[in-house]
Amino acid sequence: MVELDLNEISFPDPEFYHPPSGIIACGGDLSVERLLLAYENGIFPWYNPGEEILWWSPDPRFVLFPDDLKISKSMKKILKNQEFSFTNNRCFRQVMEACMSINRRDQDGTWISTELIDSFEKLHQLGWAESIEVWKNNELVGGFYGVVMGNVFCGESMFAKVSNASKAGFIQFVQENRNRFSLIDCQTHTDHLESLGARMISKSQYLKLLKEQNI
């Protein structure tokens, strides 16, 4: 694992650096410049608050190609009945804070820190990060956020306060953005996203697609 220099914005090349853990570097900071360089190269931060920043580029990579989206009969019914309404970028920070505070099965605590939220909010203000909100009875009940790299949406985290909220939001987002995004990066495996059509590809394939589809 490479220790990053605070005074230099750089990362080891993920094409040639393949640690079994998927962690390719540690340290550095969460400046806009470093975050953008990370995502341009298929790298993302993931670490426990209060600990050293860890930078990941896992192999294989969990992704969704929009044409592979799977919608169950029950979800089709929920969407048809308009049980939820959806917005984009209405309350980015609120979505991140909800992702930070939501209780997750088999997970003690959160990896999202106030420092991380502050940094991603700067990305959002510059147009590099977006949020998707899911509403029910005028209450925010689900959503997710991510970083935009050209034609690739790099999903970060999602939350749901009621059943099917985040799933409905994700389906709505993919359907609305089929012509905008050709790849959605889900980073690491979850059963939730696998049920929607996400699958594993090699890191080398992901990096190739990122370079081809990036601005």
C-alpha positions in Angstrom: 0.0 0.0 0.0 1.4 3.4 -1.1 1.5 6.3 1.4 0.3 9.4 -0.3 2.2 12.7 0.0 -0.1 15.6 1.2 1.9 18.0 -1.0 1.5 16.0 -4.2 -1.8 15.1 -5.9 -1.0 11.6 -7.3 -2.0 7.9 -7.0 -0.3 4.7 -8.0 -1.5 3.5 -11.4 -4.3 1.0 -10.7 -3.6 -0.7 -14.0 -0.3 -2.1 -12.6 -1.0 -2.1 -8.9 -3.1 -5.1 -7.8 -3.1 -5.6 -4.0 -5.4 -8.5 -2.9 -7.3 -6.2 -0.5 -8.2 -3.7 -3.2 -6.6 -0.9 -1.2 -4.0 0.8 -3.4 -3.1 3.8 -1.2 -3.6 5.5 2.2 -3.3 9.0 3.5 -3.5 12.2 1.5 -6.6 14.4 1.8 -10.1 14.9 0.5 -9.5 17.9 -1.6 -11.5 18.4 -4.8 -8.4 18.0 -6.9 -7.4 14.7 -5.3 -11.0 13.3 -5.4 -11.4 14.1 -9.1 -8.0 12.5 -9.9 -9.1 9.4 -7.9 -12.4 8.9 -9.7 -10.8 9.6 -13.1 -8.6 6.6 -12.4 -11.2 4.3 -11.0 -10.2 4.9 -7.3 -12.5 5.8 -4.4 -12.1 6.6 -0.7 -13.5 4.2 1.9 -12.4 4.3 5.5 -13.6 4.6 9.1 -14.1 8.1 10.4 -11.2 9.2 12.5 -8.8 6.8 10.8 -6.4 7.3 7.9 -8.0 7.7 4.5 -7.9 4.5 2.5 -8.1 4.6 -1.4 -9.6 1.5 -3.2 -9.6 0.1 -6.7 -11.0 -3.4 -6.2 -10.7 -6.3 -8.6 -13.2 -7.4 -9.7 -15.5 -4.4 -9.9 -19.3 -4.4 -9.4 -21.1 -2.5 -12.1 -24.5 -2.1 -13.9 -24.9 -1.6 -17.6 -28.2 0.2 -18.0 -29.5 -2.3 -20.6 -29.0 -5.1 -18.0 -31.4 -3.4 -15.5 -33.9 -6.0 -14.0 -37.3 -4.8 -12.7 -39.3 -7.4 -10.8 -43.1 -7.6 -11.2 -43.6 -6.2 -7.7 -41.3 -3.2 -8.4 -43.1 -2.5 -11.7 -46.4 -2.4 -9.8 -44.9 0.0 -7.2 -43.6 2.3 -9.9 -46.9 2.1 -11.9 -48.9 3.0 -8.8 -46.6 6.0 -8.2 -46.0 5.2 -4.6 -42.9 7.4 -4.6 -41.9 10.6 -6.3 -38.3 11.5 -7.3 -36.1 14.5 -7.6 -32.5 15.2 -8.5 -30.1 17.4 -6.6 -32.7 18.9 -4.4 -31.0 18.2 -1.1 -27.5 16.7 -1.7 -26.1 17.1 1.8 -29.3 15.7 3.4 -29.0 12.6 1.3 -25.4 12.1 2.4 -26.3 12.7 6.0 -29.1 10.1 5.7 -26.6 7.6 4.2 -24.3 8.3 7.2 -26.9 7.8 9.9 -29.0 4.9 8.5 -28.7 1.6 10.4 -27.4 -1.2 8.1 -27.6 -4.9 8.6 -24.3 -6.5 9.6 -22.6 -3.2 9.8 -21.5 -1.4 13.0 -21.4 2.3 12.5 -20.7 4.2 9.2 -17.8 4.9 6.9 -19.2 8.4 6.0 -17.8 11.2 8.0 -18.6 15.0 8.2 -15.3 15.6 6.5 -16.3 13.4 3.6 -19.7 15.1 3.4 -18.1 18.5 3.3 -15.7 17.4 0.5 -18.4 15.8 -1.6 -20.7 18.8 -1.2 -17.9 20.9 -2.8 -17.9 18.4 -5.7 -21.6 18.7 -5.9 -21.4 22.5 -6.0 -18.9 22.2 -8.9 -21.2 19.9 -10.8 -19.2 16.7 -10.3 -21.5 14.9 -7.8 -25.3 14.4 -7.9 -28.0 13.1 -5.6 -31.2 11.3 -6.2 -34.0 11.8 -3.7 -37.1 9.5 -3.1 -40.2 11.0 -1.5 -43.3 9.6 0.0 -46.0 11.9 1.5 -43.5 14.8 1.2 -41.0 13.0 3.3 -37.5 12.1 2.2 -37.6 8.3 2.5 -34.7 7.2 0.3 -31.9 8.2 -2.1 -28.4 7.9 -3.1 -25.5 10.0 -4.4 -22.5 9.6 -6.6 -19.8 11.2 -8.8 -20.2 11.9 -12.5 -17.2 11.0 -14.7 -18.3 11.7 -18.3 -20.7 8.8 -19.2 -20.0 6.9 -16.0 -22.0 7.4 -12.8 -19.9 6.3 -9.8 -22.4 5.4 -7.2 -21.3 5.9 -3.6 -24.0 5.1 -1.0 -27.8 4.8 -0.7 -30.3 4.7 2.0 -34.0 3.7 2.5 -36.2 4.6 5.4 -39.1 2.5 4.0 -39.2 -0.7 2.0 -38.3 -0.4 -1.7 -37.5 3.3 -1.6 -33.9 3.1 -2.7 -34.6 0.4 -5.2 -37.4 2.5 -6.8 -35.1 5.5 -6.9 -32.3 3.5 -8.5 -34.6 2.1 -11.2 -36.0 5.5 -11.9 -32.5 7.0 -12.2 -31.3 4.3 -14.6 -34.4 4.5 -16.8 -34.2 8.3 -16.9 -30.5 8.4 -17.7 -30.1 5.5 -20.3 -28.9 8.0 -22.9 -26.6 9.9 -20.5 -24.8 7.1 -18.7 -23.5 3.9 -20.3 -22.1 2.5 -17.1 -23.0 2.7 -13.4 -20.2 1.9 -11.0 -21.5 0.1 -7.9 -18.0 -0.5 -6.6 -18.4 -3.6 -4.4 -21.0 -6.4 -4.4 -24.4 -6.2 -2.7 -27.3 -8.6 -3.1 -29.6 -5.5 -3.4 -27.9 -4.3 -6.6 -27.3 -7.7 -8.0 -31.1 -8.3 -7.9 -31.3 -5.2 -10.2 -28.8 -6.5 -12.7 -25.4 -5.4 -11.5 -22.6 -7.8 -12.1 -18.8 -8.2 -11.7 -16.3 -7.3 -14.3 -12.5 -7.3 -14.1 -10.8 -4.1 -12.9 -8.9 -3.9 -16.2 -12.2 -4.0 -18.1 -13.7 -1.3 -15.8 -10.6 1.0 -16.3 -10.8 0.5 -20.0 -14.5 1.4 -20.1 -13.8 4.4 -17.8 -11.2 5.7 -20.2 -13.3 5.2 -23.3 -16.4 6.7 -21.8 -14.9 9.5 -19.8 -14.8 13.1 -21.0 
